[in-house]
Amino acid sequence: MAGKRTLTIIKPDAFNSGKGGQIVAHLEKAGFKIIASRVMRLTEAQAQAFYDVHRERPFFAPLVRFMTSGKCMPIVLERADAVATLRKTIGATDPAEADAGTVRKLYAESKERNAIHASDSDENAEREARFFFPESELV
């Protein structure tokens, strides 16, 4: 998977306001192929486990509340240099600082309600993809 696949999550703010399809289309236009996807509502335990790396940070509890506030859409994407390309495609965490034409500039509400998650390394992309999808779904 390394190098050519990554995980993204269309977060509750974007998914539940009807922007999910537009974001998926944006990602496909950027050359990503969807390998696996599902719509789900994270439980508190799932959100805590997924974002465990941030447990000691002050934004952990609000992030868990936000990610459990509605349905989201985890997606495994594929293309060359997937992690770096996705992060460039979605833009800065704060939409006010994101480049024009990026997902967050177009669809995010704020730094906290920023529409989309993207893995930050090949190792995390693999771990995060397996969090949501069994290996058999990623073949």
N, C-alpha and C positions, 0 to 999 in steps of 0.2 A: 504494500500500500504506500510505503514511503515515497514522497516526492510527487506522486500523481493523484493522491486523494486527500480530501480534507473533510471536516465536519462543519456544518453551519446549522444554526437554529434560528428560524424565524420566530422571534419572541412574541409573547402575548399581546403587547401593544400593537404590533404590526399585523399579526395574524387575525386578531379579533376585530380589528377595524377594517378588514377586507383588503389589506395590502399584500397578502401572501402571494397571490397569483402574479401581481406585478413584480414582486421581488424575485420570484422564481424565473419569470420571463427575463428579467434583468440579468440574472446569473447565467441563464442559457445563452443570452445574447453575448455575454462575455466569454463564451466558449466552454462553459462547464456542462458536463453530462451528469444527469442524476443517476446515481447507482442504487440508492435506497432512500425512502422517505416514509414518514408516518405523521399523523396528527395525534397529539396526546395532550393530556393535562398532567404535568409533573406533580407528584406528591411532595410533601415537605421533605420526607426522607430522601427521595430521589434528587431533589434540588440541592439539598445539603451535601449529598454524596458527590454530585457532579461538580459543585463549586467548592469542594472541600479545601482546595489549595488557597482559597481566600478566607478561610474560617476565622482567622485572627484579625482581619481587616474590618474597619468600621462599617463598610458597606455590605458585609456578608448577610446580615439579617434582612435588611431591605431588599437585597438582591433575591434572596430565597422567597420572600413574600411576593415580589414582583413576578418571578418565574413560576409561581404556583397560582397566580391570579387569573389564569385563563389558559386556553389551549395554545400550544406552540407546535412548531413543525421542524423536528430534526431532519437533516438531509445530509447524506454522504454524496459529495461531488467529486468528479474526476476531470482532470486536464493536466497538462504539463505544468510543473512548478505550482501546484494547486494551493498550498498554504499562502505563499507570498502573493500570488495573483488574487486570491480571494480577499486577503486583507487590504490590498490596494483597491479592489473593486468595491468593498463596503465603506472604506473611508475611516476617518478618525472617529474615536468613540463619541466625542462631542460633535453633534451635527453642525454646530456653528463653526467648527474648525475643519470640517470635512470638505474635500475638494468637490467642485461642481460635478454633477453627474454620478456621484457615488451613491450607493444604497442609502447610507445614513443621511446624506444631504437631502435626498429626495423623500425619504420615508420616516426618518426618526423624529421623535417629538422633543427629546432632550438627551443630555448625557446619560441619565439614568434609564430613560425609556428610548433606547437607541436602536430598536427594530430587529437587530440581528447579532448573533454570536458567530465568531469564527475562531477556529483553532489557531494557536500561535506558534506551533512547531509540528514537524512531521510526527514526533513521538506523541505529542498530545492529540494530534488528529487521529492517530490509530487508537489510542486509549479511549478517546471520546466517542469515536464511531462504534467501538465495541460496547460502550455503555448503553447505547440505544439499539444496536443491531447485532444479532448473533453472526458469527463468521459465515454461516451458510447464506445469509442475505447479502453478503458483500462479495460473493464470487462473481 
